[in-house]
Amino acid sequence: MVTTTNIVADWVENIGGEHVDVFSLLPIGADPHGFQPGAQDVTKIADADLVLSIGLGLEESWMRSLLESAARDPSSIVELGEHIDPIEFAEGHIEEVEFLEHIGEVIHEVEDGDMTAEAGLNEIKMILAEVEIHEDEEDEPPAMTLAIVAQIDSGELDIEEGLEEIEHVIGGGEEDHEGHGHGTEDPHFWFDPVRVQIAVDEIVALMSDLDPDQADTYEANASAFKAELDELHMWTEEQVSAVPEENRLLVTSHDSLGYFANLYHFEIVGVILSTTTEAEPSAEDLAELVHEIEGDRRQGGVRRDHRQRAPRQCSGQRGRGGSVQALLRLPRHRGQRSGNLHYNGAGQR
């Protein structure tokens, strides 16, 4: 079996034990936004009976293309996110993704010859007319696109040059942002132990169909694993209950804690990078976030720090450090030392 992330690989190992051979395309600590597959990965996919991904736009478009071209049977590729009743990103994230996708579609139609450059420019103007742009957002894609359109209208740039500049601003167009920025549905459901159990049930059903002789074993292992997830969920609820709801605030560098916030009643008050882990926040971005936090005058109990690296001690999973640090101590499982929950928002533990 092949998985796109070591998160899913860990679920499979807990369910299958010695009866499965699982390979994760992304090594521990890797970011799916920047990972490049090798020849070994193609071979592993071609030989796999089942390929499991998170889905919901987490994996890059190149990874989806790799899976579809390398797998012997396209039906062997399963996106678990389709089965867990996903939540949507916050409104601001969705609006940004939709803007980038719409502009990208226009750029691609012009490049493919399905639309003239003049018609493409007019279409972009119509898209911009529907977007609210504030004075302090000059470094955001809508404002930057508007500025380029103004340069085209003034004659500083010809249309073709301007469209190339716009394509650069939005990061390569629809396909690039489909991979980098996910979609409108949040793929980071591994932060919700309840939804993880739904994914586990789907994995059990798939594995049992492939190997009916071990179906009872897979079911028993899954039951034990789900019991640990229940324990983790109840323990987290107990710990979180000590924090008044008005103080349950989160600031995150990537929009990846929506499920955690939704399940445990936190409010995400700031996201440094809403659509991609590859970008770097500007000084203005950080200053604006600090201003918002200070203006709110409230403190939360969970923080996220890209610089932190430590072992992940949760639900029997055996990884090395990621980059989400929850300021909560986790219970012990399967003889492990208790420790902090560490998962990076990009999709690795």
C-alpha positions in Angstrom: 0.0 0.0 0.0 1.1 3.5 -0.8 0.0 6.7 1.1 0.7 10.3 0.1 1.6 11.3 3.7 3.1 9.5 6.7 0.0 10.5 8.7 -2.2 8.1 6.6 0.6 5.6 6.6 0.5 5.6 10.4 -3.3 4.9 10.4 -2.7 2.0 8.0 0.0 0.5 10.2 -2.2 0.7 13.2 -4.9 -1.1 11.3 -2.9 -3.7 9.4 0.1 -4.3 11.6 2.3 -7.0 10.3 -0.2 -7.9 7.5 0.5 -4.8 5.4 3.5 -3.3 3.7 2.9 0.5 3.6 5.1 3.2 1.9 4.6 6.9 2.4 5.5 9.1 -0.6 6.3 12.0 1.8 9.0 11.3 4.4 8.5 12.5 7.9 8.9 16.2 8.1 8.4 16.9 4.4 6.0 19.5 3.1 3.6 18.3 0.4 3.9 21.8 -1.2 7.5 21.4 -2.1 8.2 17.7 -2.2 9.6 16.2 -5.4 9.0 12.5 -6.1 11.7 10.2 -7.4 11.8 7.1 -9.6 11.3 4.8 -6.5 8.0 6.6 -5.8 6.7 5.9 -9.3 7.6 2.2 -8.9 6.0 2.0 -5.5 2.7 3.4 -6.8 2.7 1.1 -9.9 3.1 -1.9 -7.6 0.6 -0.8 -5.0 -2.8 -2.6 -4.4 -4.2 0.6 -2.8 -3.1 4.2 -2.9 -4.5 6.4 -0.1 -4.4 10.2 0.0 -5.8 12.9 2.2 -7.4 14.7 -0.8 -9.4 17.9 -0.6 -6.6 19.7 -2.4 -3.8 18.9 0.1 -1.6 17.1 -2.4 0.0 19.1 -5.1 -1.4 18.9 -8.6 1.8 17.2 -9.7 1.3 14.6 -7.1 -2.2 13.9 -8.2 -0.9 13.6 -11.8 1.8 11.3 -10.6 -0.7 9.0 -8.8 -3.1 8.9 -11.8 -0.4 8.1 -14.3 1.6 5.6 -12.2 -1.2 3.6 -10.7 -2.1 0.4 -12.5 -5.8 0.9 -11.7 -7.1 4.4 -11.2 -9.8 3.0 -8.9 -7.1 2.0 -6.5 -6.6 5.7 -5.6 -8.8 6.8 -2.7 -9.1 10.3 -1.3 -10.1 9.9 2.3 -11.2 13.5 2.7 -14.2 12.8 0.6 -15.6 10.6 3.4 -15.2 12.7 6.5 -17.8 15.5 6.0 -15.2 18.2 5.5 -15.6 21.8 6.7 -14.9 24.8 4.7 -12.1 27.3 5.2 -12.9 30.7 6.6 -14.6 33.1 4.3 -11.5 35.2 3.6 -9.5 32.1 2.5 -12.3 31.0 0.2 -12.6 34.4 -1.4 -8.9 34.6 -2.0 -8.8 31.1 -3.5 -11.8 31.8 -5.7 -10.2 35.0 -7.0 -6.9 33.3 -7.8 -8.8 30.4 -9.5 -10.9 32.8 -11.6 -8.0 34.9 -12.8 -6.0 31.7 -13.5 -8.8 30.3 -15.6 -8.8 33.5 -17.7 -5.0 33.4 -18.1 -5.2 29.8 -19.3 -7.9 30.5 -21.8 -5.8 33.3 -23.3 -2.7 31.1 -23.4 -4.6 28.3 -25.0 -6.1 30.6 -27.7 -9.6 30.2 -26.5 -9.9 33.9 -25.7 -8.2 37.0 -27.1 -5.9 39.0 -24.9 -8.3 41.9 -25.1 -11.2 39.8 -24.0 -9.1 38.3 -21.2 -8.2 41.7 -19.9 -11.9 42.7 -19.9 -12.8 39.5 -18.1 -10.1 40.3 -15.4 -11.6 43.8 -15.0 -15.0 42.3 -14.4 -13.6 39.9 -11.8 -11.8 42.8 -10.1 -15.0 44.8 -10.0 -16.5 42.2 -7.8 -13.6 42.3 -5.3 -13.4 44.7 -2.4 -9.9 46.1 -2.2 -8.8 48.1 0.8 -6.0 50.7 0.9 -3.8 48.7 3.2 -3.9 45.6 0.9 -1.5 46.9 -1.8 0.6 43.7 -1.5 -2.3 41.4 -1.9 -3.0 39.7 -5.3 -6.3 41.7 -6.1 -4.6 45.0 -5.5 -1.5 44.0 -7.4 -3.6 42.8 -10.3 -5.5 46.0 -10.3 -2.3 48.0 -10.4 -1.1 46.0 -13.4 -4.4 46.5 -15.2 -3.9 50.3 -14.6 -0.5 50.1 -16.2 -2.0 48.3 -19.2 -4.7 51.0 -19.6 -2.1 53.8 -19.3 0.1 52.2 -22.0 3.0 51.4 -19.6 2.5 47.7 -20.4 1.1 46.1 -23.5 -1.7 43.5 -22.9 0.5 40.4 -23.3 3.2 41.7 -20.9 0.5 42.7 -18.4 -1.1 39.3 -18.5 2.3 37.7 -17.9 2.7 40.0 -14.9 -0.7 39.1 -13.6 0.1 35.4 -14.0 3.2 35.9 -12.0 1.3 37.7 -9.2 -1.2 34.9 -8.8 1.5 32.3 -8.8 1.1 30.5 -12.0 -2.7 30.3 -12.4 -5.5 27.9 -11.6 -3.5 24.7 -11.4 -0.8 26.1 -9.3 -3.2 27.5 -6.7 -5.3 24.4 -6.8 -2.3 22.6 -5.4 -0.7 25.3 -3.2 -3.8 26.8 -1.7 -6.0 23.7 -1.4 -9.6 24.5 -2.3 -12.5 25.8 -0.4 -12.7 22.6 1.8 -10.2 22.2 4.5 -8.0 19.0 4.1 -6.4 19.2 7.6 -8.9 16.8 9.2 -6.2 14.8 11.1 -6.5 17.5 13.8 -10.0 16.0 14.6 -9.8 12.6 16.2 -13.5 12.1 15.5 -13.2 12.5 11.8 -10.0 10.4 11.8 -12.2 7.5 13.0 -14.4 7.9 10.0 -11.2 7.7 7.8 -10.1 4.6 9.7 -13.4 2.9 9.0 -13.0 3.6 5.3 -9.5 2.2 5.4 -10.7 -1.0 7.1 -13.4 -1.5 4.5 -10.9 -1.1 1.7 -8.3 -3.4 3.2 -10.9 -6.0 4.1 -12.0 -6.1 0.4 -8.5 -6.6 -0.7 -7.6 -9.2 2.0 -10.8 -10.8 3.3 -8.9 -13.4 5.3 -7.6 -10.8 7.6 -10.8 -8.7 7.8 -11.4 -9.7 11.5 -7.9 -8.7 12.4 -8.2 -5.3 10.7 -11.5 -4.6 12.4 -10.1 -5.6 15.8 -7.0 -3.4 15.3 -9.1 -0.5 14.1 -11.4 -0.8 17.2 -8.4 -0.6 19.5 -7.0 2.4 17.6 -10.3 4.2 17.6 -10.5 3.6 21.4 -7.2 5.5 21.7 -8.6 8.3 19.5 -11.7 8.4 21.8 -9.4 8.6 24.8 -7.4 11.4 23.2 -10.5 13.3 22.3 -12.0 13.0 25.8 -8.7 14.0 27.4 -8.3 17.0 25.1 -11.9 18.1 25.9 -11.0 17.9 29.6 -7.8 19.9 29.2 -9.5 22.5 27.1 -12.4 22.9 29.5 -9.9 24.6 31.9 -9.6 27.4 29.4 -12.6 29.8 29.3 -14.3 29.9 25.9 -13.6 33.6 25.5 -9.9 32.9 25.9 -9.7 30.0 23.4 -7.9 31.9 20.7 -5.5 30.6 18.1 -2.9 32.4 15.9 -1.4 30.1 13.2 1.1 30.6 10.4 -0.9 28.4 8.0 -4.7 27.9 7.9 -4.6 24.3 9.2 -6.2 24.3 12.6 -9.9 24.7 11.5 -10.9 21.3 12.6 -9.2 21.6 15.9 -10.8 25.0 16.5 -14.2 23.7 15.4 -14.2 20.6 17.6 -12.8 22.3 20.7 -14.5 25.7 20.4 -11.5 27.9 19.6 -11.5 31.0 17.6 -8.8 31.5 15.0 -8.0 35.2 15.3 -5.0 35.4 12.9 -3.5 33.4 10.0 -0.2 34.6 8.7 -0.2 32.6 5.5 -3.7 31.5 4.5 -3.2 29.8 1.2 0.3 28.3 1.0 3.2 27.2 3.2 5.7 28.2 0.5 5.2 31.9 0.9 7.0 34.1 3.4 5.1 36.7 5.4 6.1 40.3 4.9 6.9 42.7 7.7 3.5 44.3 6.9 1.7 41.0 7.3 3.3 40.4 10.7 2.7 44.0 11.9 -1.0 43.8 10.9 -1.4 40.5 12.7 0.2 41.9 15.9 -2.0 44.9 15.7 -5.1 42.7 15.4 -4.0 40.5 18.4 -3.2 43.5 20.5 -6.4 45.2 19.6 -8.3 42.1 20.6 -6.6 42.1 24.1 -7.3 38.5 24.6 -4.9 35.5 25.0 -5.3 31.9 23.9 -3.8 28.6 25.0 -2.4 27.1 21.8 0.4 28.5 19.6 2.1 27.4 16.4 5.8 27.8 15.9 7.7 26.8 12.7 10.9 26.7 14.6 9.9 24.0 17.1 10.9 20.4 16.4 10.1 17.7 18.9 8.8 14.1 19.0 5.2 13.5 18.3 3.6 11.5 21.1 0.0 10.8 20.2 -2.2 7.8 19.6 0.6 5.4 19.2 2.1 7.2 16.3 5.9 7.1 15.9 7.1 10.1 14.1 9.7 12.8 14.6 8.9 16.4 15.0 6.6 18.6 13.0 5.8 22.2 13.7 2.5 22.7 15.4 3.1 23.0 19.1 0.0 22.7 21.3 0.5 23.8 24.8 -1.2 20.8 26.2 0.4 17.6 27.5 -0.9 14.4 25.9 -1.7 11.2 27.7 0.6 8.2 27.3 -0.2 5.6 24.7 1.4 2.2 24.0 4.3 2.7 26.4 5.4 6.0 25.0 6.5 8.9 27.1 3.9 11.6 27.4 4.7 14.7 25.4 3.5 17.6 23.4 1.3 17.2 20.2 3.4 18.2 17.2 2.0 18.2 13.7 3.0 20.7 11.0 0.0 22.2 9.2 1.3 21.2 5.8 0.4 17.6 6.4 3.3 15.9 8.3 3.7 15.1 11.9 
